[in-house]
Amino acid sequence: MWLQVGPDIQSPVTDGQLGIWDTHGLSGLFALQLQVIYQDQHVETALVQVTVDNQPPEVTIVYPNDKQGVPLSPADIILQAQVSDDLALKDVKFFIDNVLINTLTQAPFAVAWHPKSGTHTLRVKAADQAGNSSEKAISFSIK
């Protein structure tokens, strides 16, 4: 089934806009087809596949838990997040107290961090290949 994006255009267009496709609420693989019908009635068709991605990644912080107290130890703690996207992730960034500590491009999304006494904020921000992003933040304390 084809859906016409713009109106029929009767005059030539050079490096111009043929129509506007509202992709709001769409996601997935689509085919765009351009048909040119000449005055002598012969038809030329061009087809291109495009991926529409309006869905941001999903982020869940696995460790530590929100408001958790973690014992101070000389060993690093492993900060963990679960991140997924319906198409393709670009990167996952881990921040402690708004300072970037690591960027990962594939699972597992786990980062070693040397604990420091006090209350901290862990923020995990994920972006997909289309530029959609989402983030989660929790606070925890090292005692």
C-alpha positions as CSV (number, residue, x, y, z in Angstrom):
1,M,0.0,0.0,0.0
2,W,1.4,3.4,-1.0
3,L,0.5,6.6,0.8
4,Q,0.9,9.8,-1.2
5,V,3.1,12.3,0.8
6,G,2.5,15.5,-1.1
7,P,0.3,16.8,-3.8
8,D,0.8,16.1,-7.5
9,I,3.3,18.7,-8.9
10,Q,2.7,19.9,-12.4
11,S,5.8,21.9,-13.0
12,P,9.5,20.9,-12.9
13,V,11.3,21.1,-9.5
14,T,15.1,21.5,-9.4
15,D,16.8,21.1,-6.0
16,G,13.5,21.9,-4.3
17,Q,11.0,20.3,-2.0
18,L,8.5,17.9,-3.4
19,G,6.7,17.2,-0.2
20,I,6.9,16.9,3.6
21,W,6.4,13.5,5.3
22,D,5.3,13.7,8.9
23,T,7.0,10.7,10.6
24,H,5.7,11.5,14.0
25,G,4.6,8.3,15.7
26,L,6.2,6.1,13.1
27,S,9.1,3.7,13.6
28,G,10.7,1.1,11.4
29,L,11.6,0.5,7.7
30,F,9.8,2.3,5.0
31,A,10.1,2.6,1.2
32,L,9.8,6.0,-0.5
33,Q,8.8,6.1,-4.1
34,L,9.0,9.0,-6.5
35,Q,7.2,8.7,-9.8
36,V,7.7,11.1,-12.7
37,I,5.2,11.0,-15.5
38,Y,6.4,12.8,-18.6
39,Q,4.2,14.6,-21.1
40,D,4.5,11.7,-23.5
41,Q,3.1,9.5,-20.6
42,H,6.3,7.4,-20.0
43,V,7.0,6.9,-16.3
44,E,10.2,6.9,-14.3
45,T,10.2,5.5,-10.8
46,A,12.9,5.9,-8.1
47,L,12.7,3.9,-4.8
48,V,14.7,4.3,-1.6
49,Q,14.3,2.5,1.7
50,V,14.6,4.6,4.9
51,T,14.5,3.8,8.6
52,V,12.4,6.0,10.8
53,D,13.4,6.0,14.5
54,N,11.3,8.0,16.9
55,Q,11.7,5.7,19.9
56,P,14.4,6.7,22.5
57,P,16.4,4.0,24.2
58,E,15.2,2.6,27.5
59,V,17.5,2.9,30.5
60,T,17.4,1.1,33.8
61,I,20.1,1.5,36.5
62,V,20.7,-1.9,37.9
63,Y,23.4,-1.1,40.5
64,P,23.5,0.7,42.9
65,N,19.8,1.1,43.7
66,D,18.3,4.5,44.4
67,K,19.1,5.7,48.0
68,Q,21.3,2.7,48.6
69,G,24.1,2.9,51.1
70,V,27.2,1.1,49.8
71,P,30.0,0.3,52.2
72,L,33.3,2.1,51.6
73,S,35.9,-0.3,50.4
74,P,39.4,-0.1,48.8
75,A,38.0,-2.0,45.8
76,D,36.1,-0.5,42.9
77,I,32.4,-0.9,42.7
78,I,30.7,-1.8,39.4
79,L,28.1,0.6,38.2
80,Q,25.6,-1.3,36.1
81,A,22.8,-0.3,33.7
82,Q,20.5,-2.1,31.4
83,V,19.9,-0.3,28.1
84,S,17.9,-1.3,25.0
85,D,16.8,0.3,21.8
86,D,14.3,-0.8,19.2
87,L,16.9,-0.3,16.4
88,A,20.5,0.6,17.2
89,L,22.3,2.2,20.1
90,K,25.0,4.7,19.6
91,D,26.4,5.0,23.1
92,V,25.8,4.8,26.8
93,K,27.4,7.4,29.1
94,F,28.0,7.1,32.8
95,F,28.2,10.2,35.0
96,I,29.0,10.5,38.7
97,D,28.1,13.9,40.1
98,N,27.7,15.3,36.6
99,V,31.3,14.2,35.6
100,L,31.5,11.8,32.7
101,I,33.4,8.7,33.8
102,N,33.0,6.4,30.8
103,T,31.3,5.9,27.5
104,L,30.3,2.5,26.2
105,T,29.1,1.4,22.8
106,Q,28.0,-2.2,23.5
107,A,26.7,-4.3,26.3
108,P,27.4,-5.2,29.0
109,F,26.9,-1.6,30.3
110,A,29.0,-1.8,33.5
111,V,31.7,0.6,34.6
112,A,34.2,0.3,37.5
113,W,34.4,3.3,39.7
114,H,36.6,3.9,42.8
115,P,34.2,4.9,45.6
116,K,34.5,8.1,47.5
117,S,32.7,8.8,50.8
118,G,29.6,10.8,50.6
119,T,26.3,11.1,48.7
120,H,26.6,10.8,44.9
121,T,24.4,11.0,41.8
122,L,24.7,8.3,39.1
123,R,23.3,9.4,35.8
124,V,23.2,7.1,32.8
125,K,22.4,8.6,29.4
126,A,21.8,6.5,26.3
127,A,21.6,7.7,22.7
128,D,20.6,5.8,19.6
129,Q,21.8,6.2,16.0
130,A,19.0,8.6,15.1
131,G,19.9,11.0,17.9
132,N,17.1,10.0,20.3
133,S,18.2,9.9,23.9
134,S,17.0,9.2,27.4
135,E,18.5,9.1,30.8
136,K,18.0,7.9,34.4
137,A,19.6,9.2,37.6
138,I,19.7,7.8,41.1
139,S,21.4,9.0,44.3
140,F,23.4,6.7,46.5
141,S,25.8,7.0,49.4
142,I,29.2,5.6,50.2
143,K,29.6,5.0,53.9
